[in-house]
Amino acid sequence: MRRAVEPPGPGGPGPRNRLVVYVDGLCVYCRQAGRLIRALDWGQRVAVRSFRDDDSYRRFGISPVALEEAMHVVVLAPGTFRVTSGFPAVLLLLRHLPLLWPLWPVAWLLERLGWGERAYRWVARHRWILPDPGRCRQGACTRQ
């Protein structure tokens, strides 16, 4: 998996690029973040997917174990793609969604101080996993 090295500052990926964001569909915070991303995506260039329901992440070389540990963002450009995860993925989304640009200086400072990834990992480790009752009704929660 390649980590993205993006230029600093707001602005996000180029105009033709699209993003695919893989979140944990059983995580309360992650589902809320996914709804927020969809609401703030004026250009309709971001697809938010639960890796629990959609295994298209495999074609980008992302493992289920890696997705358990961190959100992943795939930047789709003509003929290529780039995978970013963890706090760098948060920074990428901040640059891509104009309404979040005011948060960029704080996120940049967290990154420079080395606290961004630590804070992200702490939240990821302490996230609440709550099964969707509808999913259980469909037999996905049966004991083996």
C-alpha positions in Angstrom: 0.0 0.0 0.0 1.3 3.4 -0.9 0.9 6.4 1.4 0.0 9.6 -0.3 2.2 12.6 -0.1 0.0 15.6 -0.7 1.0 19.2 -1.0 0.3 21.2 2.1 -2.8 23.4 2.5 -6.4 23.2 1.5 -7.5 22.4 -2.0 -7.7 18.7 -2.2 -7.1 16.4 -5.1 -7.4 17.6 -8.7 -10.7 18.3 -10.3 -11.1 15.0 -12.1 -10.1 12.9 -9.1 -12.7 11.0 -7.0 -12.4 9.7 -3.5 -13.6 6.4 -2.0 -13.7 6.4 1.8 -13.8 3.1 3.6 -15.2 3.3 7.1 -16.3 0.7 9.7 -20.1 0.4 9.2 -20.5 -1.0 12.8 -18.7 2.0 14.4 -21.0 4.8 15.6 -18.4 7.5 15.1 -17.5 6.2 11.7 -21.1 6.1 10.4 -21.6 9.6 11.7 -18.4 10.7 10.0 -19.6 9.1 6.7 -22.9 11.0 6.9 -21.0 14.2 7.5 -18.7 13.6 4.6 -21.6 12.9 2.3 -23.4 16.1 3.4 -20.3 18.2 2.9 -19.4 16.8 -0.5 -21.0 19.4 -2.7 -19.2 18.1 -5.8 -20.5 14.6 -5.4 -16.9 13.3 -5.8 -16.7 11.2 -2.6 -18.2 7.7 -2.2 -18.4 6.5 1.5 -18.5 2.8 1.9 -18.6 0.4 4.8 -15.9 -2.2 4.5 -18.2 -4.6 6.3 -20.7 -4.4 3.4 -18.6 -3.7 0.4 -15.4 -5.7 -0.3 -14.3 -3.5 -3.3 -11.3 -2.4 -1.1 -9.6 -5.6 -2.1 -8.9 -4.4 -5.6 -6.9 -1.6 -4.1 -4.7 -4.0 -2.1 -6.2 -3.0 1.3 -6.6 -5.8 3.8 -9.6 -6.2 6.2 -7.1 -6.1 9.1 -5.9 -2.7 8.0 -9.5 -1.4 7.7 -10.2 -2.6 11.2 -7.4 -0.3 12.4 -8.0 2.8 10.3 -10.2 4.6 7.8 -8.8 4.4 4.3 -9.3 6.9 1.5 -8.6 5.9 -2.1 -7.9 8.7 -4.6 -9.0 7.6 -8.0 -7.3 9.5 -10.8 -7.5 8.6 -14.5 -5.6 5.3 -14.9 -4.2 5.2 -11.3 -5.1 5.3 -7.7 -3.5 6.2 -4.3 -4.4 4.8 -0.9 -4.1 6.9 2.3 -5.1 5.8 5.8 -5.3 7.1 9.4 -4.6 10.8 10.1 -3.2 11.5 6.6 -6.6 10.4 5.3 -8.3 12.9 7.6 -6.0 15.6 6.2 -6.9 14.6 2.7 -10.6 14.9 3.4 -10.1 18.3 5.1 -8.5 19.5 2.0 -11.1 18.0 -0.3 -14.2 19.4 1.6 -14.3 23.2 1.4 -16.5 23.7 4.5 -13.8 21.9 6.5 -11.0 24.2 5.3 -11.1 26.3 8.5 -10.0 23.2 10.5 -6.9 22.7 8.3 -4.6 24.9 10.4 -5.4 23.0 13.6 -5.0 19.6 11.8 -1.7 20.8 10.2 -0.4 21.8 13.6 -1.5 18.4 15.1 0.4 16.7 12.3 3.5 18.8 12.8 3.6 18.2 16.5 3.2 14.5 16.0 -0.1 14.4 17.8 -2.4 13.9 14.8 -1.7 10.2 14.2 -1.6 9.5 17.9 -5.0 11.1 18.5 -6.4 9.3 15.5 -5.1 5.9 16.7 -6.6 6.6 20.2 -10.0 7.3 18.8 -9.8 4.3 16.5 -8.9 2.0 19.3 -11.7 3.3 21.5 -14.5 3.5 19.0 -17.9 2.0 19.8 -18.8 -1.0 17.7 -22.5 -1.5 17.7 -24.1 -4.0 15.4 -26.9 -2.8 13.2 -30.2 -4.5 14.3 -31.3 -4.8 10.7 -28.1 -6.6 9.8 -28.7 -9.2 12.6 -32.2 -9.8 11.3 -30.7 -10.8 8.1 -28.6 -13.5 9.8 -25.3 -11.7 9.9 -25.0 -11.9 13.7 -25.6 -15.6 14.2 -23.2 -17.6 16.3 -20.9 -20.0 14.6 
